[in-house]
Amino acid sequence: MQETSQEKYRQLQAAPIGKLLLQYSIPAIINMAVVSLYNLIDSIFIGNGVGALAISGLAVTFPIMNCIIAFNTLIGIGGTTLTSISLGRGQYEKATDILHNVVILGIVISFLTGWIIFLNLDVILYFFGASKSILPYAREYIVIMLFANPITFLFLSLNNLLRGNGFPRKSLESTLMTVGLNLILTPIFIFVLRLGIKGASISTVLSQIVGLLWVVRLFCLKFNKVHFQRKYFKFNFQLSGEIMKLGTPPFILNLCTASITIALINRMVFYGGDFAVGSYGIVSRIYMLFSMVIIGLSIGMQPIIGYNFGAGLTERVDKAMNTGVTIAFAFMFSMFLLCEIAADPIIRLFSNEIALKDIAITGLRVCAWTFPVMSMQTTITNFFQSIGKPKTCIILSFIRQIVFLIPLIFLLPEIFGLGLDGVWLSIPLADFIACILTVAVYMRYKRQQELTIKMI
């Protein structure tokens, strides 16, 4: 970390917004996209090295991973948001205290969640839509991930805190190192050692151990204003409450995502069987890759918006927001066109199983319609989290996932007799409705802000 922490904070307040977005968002985008790209390549390895049913087994584990990530974001993203706001206000001691409480909370929550899921694993997997054919694949993959949950939890949380403390490049380096090692180990474990789908999870865990050691080392460097100190390793109830309050929006969003995934998989099984589940697994990986770019952009914007909001620099907050939304929409519209034009060759990368391929191509082309509106909805929702308004963020996330999408998943296939096509169509339709509402809420916030400034 060549630049001092104080220089980083001065840049957040004074440097041009465009330059800051490049500095913070590009590493965060690469960070998120690389992780998602690994997951996508992992599915390609599994599909070609183990089989089409293994992809279906992997898809059934998605809700469990969503739940694990939900608890991780409760602490990691909450801690990052609070850190950015605290540093904007010059509260360096509080930022240090946040770091230590994130570690304590992470250890406790990761052990509890991993153990509870493991004790009820078969019941959970059957509930999520696993059949007897794909249960062994799902179980093999997820058991190892559950035992390694504390490692995953701490690595992701501390990596987020690196960005919140003004070091996005170091966060990117740790991610690239972890994913790069993972990409080397996965084909070795699957194709050379013939460990099947289990090999994919083993390589993930080994890579995250290396990543965690790297991040911990960075937070041990004493010349940084925020670093590990023995006297701060004590649980602070009030501070932990603040962390979880700000982390609640992404926590609820990921829990909602898990609920949606469960509903989708169950409807896929009902209308299309195991191969429909596998096709959903493929489409969701592709969807996740593109959406992670937007989430990465939002994460990169977070310290910029959070710091300037804390410092009372409203114009800089608005400029960062407007620029971010424009970039997000342009990118996702391009990805929409790509998926409509090249759906067939994209799906063939995963499997040549005809039954699975045909369903996946249809699903990808339908779901691509959600890309442009999702970019706006995600960016605006994360804006409210960045300025410390978790309730607004929670409501917007909840409405999209629960109020609109889940009813549509069940209504469209039945009422209009669309079957499996109706399940796919429910995704873009829910996003279109939610996007309109999200934009309306943001515009209302801006009008209230303008009235407040005039009164002053």
BANUKE-493057 format. One line per 2 residues: number of its first residue (from 1); their letters; for each residue x, y, z of C-alpha. Coordinates in Angstrom, 1 decimal. Each point is the difference from the previous one (the first is absolute). Layout:
N
NUM	A	X Y Z; ... .
//
This chain:
456
1	MQ	0.0 0.0 0.0; 2.2 2.8 -1.3 .
3	ET	-2.3 2.9 0.4; -0.9 1.1 3.6 .
5	SQ	-3.6 -0.4 1.2; -0.3 3.8 0.4 .
7	EK	0.9 0.6 -3.6; -2.7 -2.5 -1.0 .
9	YR	-2.6 1.8 2.0; 0.9 3.4 -1.5 .
11	QL	-0.4 -1.4 -3.5; -3.5 -1.2 0.9 .
13	QA	-1.0 3.6 0.9; 1.9 2.0 -2.7 .
15	AP	0.9 -2.2 -3.0; -2.1 0.2 -3.2 .
17	IG	-3.0 -2.4 0.2; 0.8 -1.6 -3.3 .
19	KL	3.5 -0.8 1.2; -1.2 -1.4 3.3 .
21	LL	-2.6 -2.2 -1.8; 2.8 -1.5 -2.1 .
23	QY	2.2 -0.4 3.0; -2.6 -1.7 2.2 .
25	SI	-2.5 -1.6 -2.3; 2.3 -1.7 -2.5 .
27	PA	1.8 -2.0 2.7; -3.4 -0.8 1.6 .
29	II	-1.5 -1.0 -3.3; 2.9 -2.2 -0.9 .
31	NM	-0.1 -1.4 3.5; -3.7 -1.0 -0.2 .
33	AV	0.1 -1.0 -3.7; 3.1 -2.2 0.6 .
35	VS	-1.7 -1.8 2.8; -3.1 -0.5 -2.1 .
37	LY	2.0 -0.9 -3.0; 1.7 -2.7 2.0 .
39	NL	-3.5 -1.4 1.0; -0.9 0.0 -3.6 .
41	ID	3.2 -1.8 -1.1; -0.5 -2.3 3.0 .
43	SI	-3.4 -1.0 -1.5; 1.6 -0.6 -3.4 .
45	FI	2.6 -2.3 1.6; -2.7 -1.9 1.9 .
47	GN	-2.3 -0.2 -3.0; 2.7 -1.4 -2.3 .
49	GV	2.0 -2.0 2.6; -2.8 -1.5 2.1 .
51	GA	-3.3 0.3 -2.0; -3.2 1.9 -0.5 .
53	LA	-1.6 -1.4 3.2; 2.9 1.4 2.0 .
55	IS	-0.9 3.5 -1.3; -3.5 -0.6 1.4 .
57	GL	1.4 -1.1 3.3; 2.1 3.1 0.1 .
59	AV	-3.0 2.1 -0.7; -1.9 -1.5 3.0 .
61	TF	2.7 1.3 2.3; -0.4 3.6 -1.1 .
63	PI	-2.6 0.9 2.7; 2.4 -1.3 2.7 .
65	MN	2.8 2.1 -1.4; -2.4 3.0 -0.2 .
67	CI	-0.8 -0.4 3.7; 3.7 -0.2 0.9 .
69	IA	0.8 3.1 -2.1; -3.0 1.7 1.6 .
71	FN	1.5 -0.3 3.5; 3.4 1.0 -1.4 .
73	TL	-1.4 3.2 -1.5; -1.8 0.7 3.3 .
75	IG	3.4 0.4 1.6; 2.4 0.7 -2.9 .
77	IG	-2.0 2.6 -2.0; -1.5 1.5 3.2 .
79	GT	3.5 0.4 1.4; 1.3 1.5 -3.3 .
81	TL	-2.8 2.6 -0.2; 0.4 1.0 3.6 .
83	TS	3.8 0.2 -0.5; -0.4 2.4 -3.0 .
85	IS	-2.3 2.3 1.9; 2.2 0.0 3.1 .
87	LG	3.1 0.8 -2.0; -1.9 2.8 -1.7 .
89	RG	-0.6 1.5 3.4; 3.6 -0.6 1.1 .
91	QY	-1.0 -2.7 2.6; 3.1 -2.2 -0.4 .
93	EK	-0.2 -1.7 3.3; -3.6 -1.0 -0.8 .
95	AT	1.1 -1.4 -3.3; 2.6 -2.1 1.8 .
97	DI	-2.6 -1.3 2.4; -2.2 -0.9 -2.9 .
99	LH	2.8 -2.2 -1.5; 0.3 -2.1 3.1 .
101	NV	-3.7 -0.4 0.6; -0.5 -1.2 -3.6 .
103	VI	2.6 -2.7 0.7; -1.7 -1.1 3.3 .
105	LG	-3.5 0.1 -1.5; 1.2 -1.9 -3.1 .
107	IV	1.5 -2.9 2.0; -3.1 -0.5 2.2 .
109	IS	-2.6 0.3 -2.8; 1.9 -2.1 -2.5 .
111	FL	0.4 -2.9 2.4; -3.7 0.1 1.0 .
113	TG	-1.4 0.2 -3.5; 2.3 -2.6 -1.4 .
115	WI	-0.8 -2.5 2.8; -3.7 0.5 -0.1 .
117	IF	-0.2 -0.5 -3.7; 2.2 -3.1 0.2 .
119	LN	-2.1 -1.7 2.6; -3.1 0.3 -2.3 .
121	LD	1.7 -0.2 -3.3; -2.0 -2.8 -1.8 .
123	VI	-3.3 1.4 1.1; 1.0 3.5 -1.2 .
125	LY	1.2 -1.3 -3.4; -3.2 -2.0 -0.6 .
127	FF	-2.0 3.1 0.9; 2.0 2.1 -2.4 .
129	GA	-0.9 -2.3 -2.9; 2.6 -2.8 0.0 .
131	SK	-1.1 -3.3 -1.4; 1.7 -3.4 0.8 .
133	SI	2.0 0.3 -3.2; 1.6 3.3 0.8 .
135	LP	0.1 -0.1 3.8; 3.5 -1.8 0.2 .
137	YA	1.5 2.7 -2.2; -1.4 2.8 2.1 .
139	RE	1.0 -1.6 3.3; 3.6 -0.7 -1.1 .
141	YI	0.5 3.6 -1.0; -1.6 1.9 2.9 .
143	VI	1.2 -2.1 2.9; 3.6 1.2 -0.5 .
145	ML	-1.1 3.6 -0.4; -2.0 -0.2 3.3 .
147	FA	3.1 -1.2 2.0; 2.0 2.8 -1.5 .
149	NP	-2.6 2.7 0.6; 2.1 2.0 2.5 .
151	IT	2.8 0.3 -2.5; -2.4 1.2 -2.8 .
153	FL	-1.7 2.3 2.5; 3.1 1.8 1.2 .
155	FL	1.7 0.2 -3.4; -3.0 1.7 -1.6 .
157	SL	-0.7 2.3 3.0; 3.6 1.2 0.3 .
159	NN	0.4 0.4 -3.7; -3.1 2.3 0.0 .
161	LL	1.6 2.0 2.9; 3.1 0.6 -2.1 .
163	RG	-2.1 2.0 -2.5; -1.8 1.9 2.8 .
165	NG	3.4 1.0 1.4; 1.0 1.5 -3.3 .
167	FP	2.1 -2.9 -1.5; -2.0 -1.4 -2.9 .
169	RK	3.1 -1.1 -1.9; 1.2 -2.2 2.9 .
171	SL	-3.5 -1.5 0.2; 0.2 -0.8 -3.7 .
173	ES	3.4 -1.6 0.3; -1.2 -2.4 2.7 .
175	TL	-3.0 -1.0 -2.1; 2.1 -0.5 -3.2 .
177	MT	2.4 -2.1 1.9; -2.7 -2.1 1.6 .
179	VG	-2.0 -0.5 -3.2; 3.2 -0.6 -2.1 .
181	LN	1.1 -2.8 2.4; -3.6 -1.4 -0.1 .
183	LI	0.0 -0.2 -3.8; 3.3 -1.9 0.1 .
185	LT	-1.1 -2.5 2.6; -3.6 -0.7 -1.2 .
187	PI	0.9 -1.8 -3.2; 2.8 -1.9 1.8 .
189	FI	-2.4 -1.3 2.6; -2.8 -0.8 -2.5 .
191	FV	1.8 -1.3 -3.0; 3.4 -1.2 1.3 .
193	LR	-0.8 -1.2 3.6; -3.6 -1.0 -1.1 .
195	LG	-1.6 1.3 3.1; -3.2 1.1 -1.9 .
197	IK	-2.1 2.9 1.3; 1.7 -0.4 3.4 .
199	GA	3.2 1.2 -1.6; -1.5 3.3 -0.9 .
201	SI	-0.9 0.8 3.6; 3.4 -1.2 1.3 .
203	ST	1.9 2.3 -2.4; -2.3 2.9 1.1 .
205	VL	0.8 -0.5 3.7; 3.8 -0.3 -0.5 .
207	SQ	0.0 3.2 -2.1; -2.0 1.9 2.6 .
209	IV	2.5 -1.0 2.7; 2.8 1.6 -1.9 .
211	GL	-2.2 3.1 -0.6; -0.9 0.3 3.7 .
213	LW	3.6 -0.1 1.0; 0.8 2.7 -2.5 .
215	VV	-2.7 2.4 1.3; 0.8 -0.6 3.7 .
217	RL	3.6 0.9 -0.7; -1.1 3.3 -1.6 .
219	FC	-2.0 0.9 3.1; 2.9 -0.8 2.3 .
221	LK	2.2 2.8 -1.6; 0.3 2.6 2.8 .
223	FN	0.6 3.1 -2.2; -3.6 -0.1 -1.1 .
225	KV	-2.5 2.0 2.1; -2.3 -3.0 0.1 .
227	HF	1.8 -3.2 1.0; -0.3 -2.9 2.4 .
229	QR	0.8 0.9 3.6; -0.3 -2.4 3.0 .
231	KY	-1.9 2.6 2.2; -2.8 0.2 -2.6 .
233	FK	-0.8 -3.7 0.0; -3.1 0.3 2.2 .
235	FN	-3.6 -0.2 -0.9; -1.9 3.3 -0.2 .
237	FQ	-3.8 -0.5 0.1; -0.9 3.5 -1.2 .
239	LS	2.5 0.0 -2.9; -1.0 -3.5 -1.1 .
241	GE	-3.6 1.2 -0.1; 1.0 2.9 -2.3 .
243	IM	1.9 -2.4 -2.2; -2.9 -2.4 -0.3 .
245	KL	-2.5 2.8 -0.5; 1.9 1.3 -3.1 .
247	GT	0.6 -3.6 -1.1; -3.7 -0.9 0.2 .
249	PP	-1.0 1.2 -3.5; 2.5 -2.3 -1.9 .
251	FI	-0.8 -2.7 2.6; -3.7 0.1 -0.8 .
253	LN	0.8 0.2 -3.7; 2.0 -3.2 0.1 .
255	LC	-2.6 -1.8 2.1; -2.6 1.1 -2.5 .
257	TA	2.2 -1.2 -2.7; 0.2 -3.4 1.7 .
259	SI	-3.8 -0.1 0.3; -0.3 0.9 -3.7 .
261	TI	2.5 -2.7 -0.9; -1.9 -2.6 2.0 .
263	AL	-3.3 1.0 -1.7; 1.6 0.0 -3.5 .
265	IN	1.7 -3.4 0.5; -3.2 -1.5 1.2 .
267	RM	-2.0 1.3 -2.9; 2.8 -1.1 -2.4 .
269	VF	-0.1 -3.5 1.4; -3.8 0.0 -0.3 .
271	YG	-0.2 1.1 -3.6; 3.3 -1.3 -1.5 .
273	GD	1.7 -2.5 2.3; 3.7 -0.3 1.0 .
275	FA	1.3 1.5 -3.3; -2.2 3.1 0.5 .
277	VG	1.8 0.4 3.4; 3.4 -0.3 -1.8 .
279	SY	-1.1 2.6 -2.6; -0.9 2.4 2.8 .
281	GI	3.4 -0.6 1.5; 1.7 1.0 -3.2 .
283	VS	-2.1 3.0 -0.7; 0.3 1.2 3.6 .
285	RI	3.8 -0.2 -0.3; 0.0 2.1 -3.1 .
287	YM	-2.5 2.5 1.5; 2.2 0.1 3.2 .
289	LF	3.1 0.9 -2.0; -1.6 3.0 -1.6 .
291	SM	-1.8 1.1 3.2; 3.2 -0.3 2.0 .
293	VI	1.5 2.7 -2.3; -2.8 2.4 1.1 .
295	IG	0.3 -1.1 3.7; 3.8 0.6 -0.3 .
297	LS	-0.7 3.4 -1.4; -2.3 0.7 2.9 .
299	IG	2.5 -1.2 2.5; 2.7 2.2 -1.5 .
301	MQ	-2.4 3.0 0.2; -0.8 -0.8 3.6 .
303	PI	3.1 1.5 1.7; -0.2 3.1 -2.3 .
305	IG	-3.7 0.6 0.7; 0.3 -1.0 3.7 .
307	YN	3.0 2.2 0.7; -1.3 3.1 -1.8 .
309	FG	-3.5 -0.5 1.5; 1.7 -0.1 3.4 .
311	AG	2.0 3.2 -0.8; -3.2 1.8 -1.2 .
313	LT	1.1 0.3 -3.7; -3.3 -0.5 -1.7 .
315	ER	1.0 1.0 -3.5; 2.8 -2.6 0.0 .
317	VD	-2.5 -2.6 1.2; -2.4 0.8 -2.8 .
319	KA	2.7 0.0 -2.7; 1.3 -3.4 1.1 .
321	MN	-3.5 -1.4 -0.1; -0.9 1.4 -3.4 .
323	TG	3.2 -1.2 -1.6; -0.4 -3.5 1.6 .
325	VT	-3.5 -0.5 -1.3; 1.0 1.1 -3.5 .
327	IA	2.9 -2.5 -0.1; -2.1 -2.8 1.4 .
329	FA	-2.8 0.4 -2.5; 2.4 0.2 -3.0 .
331	FM	1.8 -3.2 1.0; -3.1 -2.1 0.7 .
333	FS	-1.7 1.1 -3.3; 3.0 -1.3 -1.8 .
335	MF	-0.2 -3.3 1.8; -3.7 -0.2 -0.9 .
337	LL	0.9 0.2 -3.7; 2.8 -2.6 0.4 .
339	CE	-2.2 -2.6 1.6; -2.7 0.5 -2.6 .
341	IA	2.4 -0.4 -2.8; 2.3 -2.7 1.3 .
343	AD	-2.1 -2.1 2.4; 0.7 -3.3 -1.7 .
345	PI	3.9 0.1 0.0; -0.1 1.3 3.6 .
347	IR	-2.1 -2.9 1.3; 2.1 -2.6 -2.0 .
349	LF	3.0 0.9 2.2; -1.7 -1.7 2.9 .
351	SN	-1.5 -3.1 -1.5; -1.0 -1.6 -3.3 .
353	EI	-2.9 -1.9 1.6; -2.8 0.8 -2.4 .
355	AL	-2.8 0.0 2.6; 1.9 2.3 2.3 .
357	KD	1.3 2.3 -2.7; -3.3 0.8 -1.6 .
359	IA	-1.6 1.0 3.3; 3.0 2.1 1.0 .
361	IT	0.1 1.9 -3.4; -3.7 1.0 0.5 .
363	GL	0.6 1.0 3.6; 3.1 2.1 -0.8 .
365	RV	-1.8 2.0 -2.8; -3.0 0.7 2.2 .
367	CA	2.0 0.9 3.1; 2.3 2.4 -2.0 .
369	WT	-2.9 2.4 -0.2; 0.4 0.7 3.7 .
371	FP	3.7 1.2 -0.4; -0.6 3.8 -0.8 .
373	VM	-2.6 0.6 2.7; 1.8 -2.1 2.6 .
375	SM	3.1 2.3 -0.4; -2.1 3.1 1.0 .
377	QT	-1.8 -1.8 2.8; 3.2 -1.4 1.5 .
379	TI	2.0 3.2 -0.1; -2.8 2.1 1.5 .
381	TN	-0.7 -2.5 2.7; 3.6 -0.1 1.0 .
383	FF	0.1 3.8 0.1; -2.4 0.1 2.9 .
385	QS	2.1 -2.5 1.8; 3.1 2.1 -0.6 .
387	IG	-1.5 3.1 1.6; -1.2 -1.9 3.1 .
389	KP	-3.6 -0.5 -0.9; -0.4 -3.7 0.5 .
391	KT	-3.8 0.0 0.3; -0.6 1.4 -3.5 .
393	CI	2.5 -2.6 -1.4; -1.7 -2.8 1.8 .
395	IL	-3.5 0.9 -1.2; 1.2 0.3 -3.7 .
397	SF	1.8 -3.3 0.2; -2.9 -1.7 1.7 .
399	IR	-2.6 1.3 -2.4; 1.8 -1.2 -3.1 .
401	QI	0.8 -3.5 1.3; -3.0 -0.9 2.1 .
403	VF	-3.0 2.3 -1.0; 0.5 -0.3 -3.8 .
405	LI	2.2 -3.0 -1.0; -1.2 -2.8 2.2 .
407	PL	-3.7 0.5 -0.9; 0.9 0.2 -3.7 .
409	IF	2.0 -3.2 0.2; -3.2 -1.8 1.0 .
411	LL	-2.6 2.0 -1.9; 1.4 0.3 -3.5 .
413	PE	0.5 -3.7 -0.7; -3.5 -0.9 1.4 .
415	IF	-2.4 2.8 -1.0; 1.3 0.5 -3.5 .
417	GL	1.0 -3.7 -0.6; 3.6 1.0 -0.8 .
419	GL	1.6 -2.8 2.0; 3.8 0.2 0.2 .
421	DG	0.0 3.1 -2.3; -2.1 1.8 2.6 .
423	VW	2.6 -0.7 2.7; 2.7 1.6 -2.2 .
425	LS	-2.3 3.0 -0.9; -0.7 0.8 3.7 .
427	IP	3.6 1.1 0.5; 0.2 3.0 -2.5 .
429	LA	-3.6 1.0 0.7; 0.6 0.3 3.7 .
431	DF	3.1 2.1 -0.6; -1.8 2.4 -2.4 .
433	IA	-2.6 0.7 2.7; 2.5 0.3 2.8 .
435	CI	2.2 2.3 -2.0; -2.8 2.5 -0.6 .
437	LT	-0.7 0.1 3.8; 3.7 0.3 0.9 .
439	VA	0.5 3.0 -2.4; -3.2 1.7 1.5 .
441	VY	1.4 -0.4 3.5; 3.3 1.5 -1.0 .
443	MR	-1.6 3.0 -1.7; -2.1 0.6 3.1 .
445	YK	3.2 -0.1 2.2; 1.6 2.6 -2.4 .
447	RQ	-2.9 2.3 0.2; 0.0 -0.1 3.8 .
449	QE	3.7 0.7 0.0; -0.4 3.0 -2.3 .
451	LT	-2.8 1.4 2.2; 2.3 -0.4 3.1 .
453	IK	2.8 1.9 -1.7; -2.3 2.9 -1.0 .
455	MI	-1.3 0.3 3.6; 3.5 0.2 1.3 .
//
